[in-house]
């Protein structure tokens, strides 16, 4: 089994993070400056990462973008990093909004609406047997979803999301489904990031976001995790 080198890990992380920011393939010249090596060295490392299926070149002479496999490797690396991150401004804003929510339904809706503002994704949560969603314009405003066929795939995913959550009842505190890992809407090019929490409605309530696979996974997963934790704390004070 091939083990990725430390430099390849760092290059893959840089591609994931840069692509999330600019929404265009990442070139070797930029990475050469970041890592202080030649463009030829970066191209050789990129070729190996592409051979292994972690990145892809959308067309000749373009830079590289992550594949679902590359995103999964990156997200797993975040999960393995046990460092406790300090509560940043976005996380503090989320906590404040949730704590001032009032009734349970309003509290959960506040948490979803805040996730929408902070992540620029579609936000969602289960409230009893219903699925509350907010931020559709954010989702369909992403450059990945300019084609009608792609929009239809996303709409199909949304139509089936609530019954799937009820039936599958994911048991992890935080679950991340990337691209084709999604059990529904596999061709939608979306990532579903959800946190399970206890509420007066159910021991298996969920809050999270749905957006393109091109995500700032470090920030978004931390915010979704924090939303679930804070809701559970506030609703059972």
Secondary structure, DSSP 8 states (H G I E B T S, - for coil): -----HHHHHHHHHHHHHHHHHSS-B-HHHHHHHHTS-HHHHHHHHHHHHHTTSEE-SSTT--BEE-HHHHHHHHHHHHH--------HHHHHHHHHHHT--SHHHHHHHHHHHHHHHHSSEEEEEETTEEEEE-HHHHHTSGGG-SHHHHHHHHHHHHHHHHHHHHH---SSEEEEEGGG-SS-TTS-EEEEEEEE--SS-TTEEEEEEEES---HHHHHHHHHHHHHHHHHHHT-
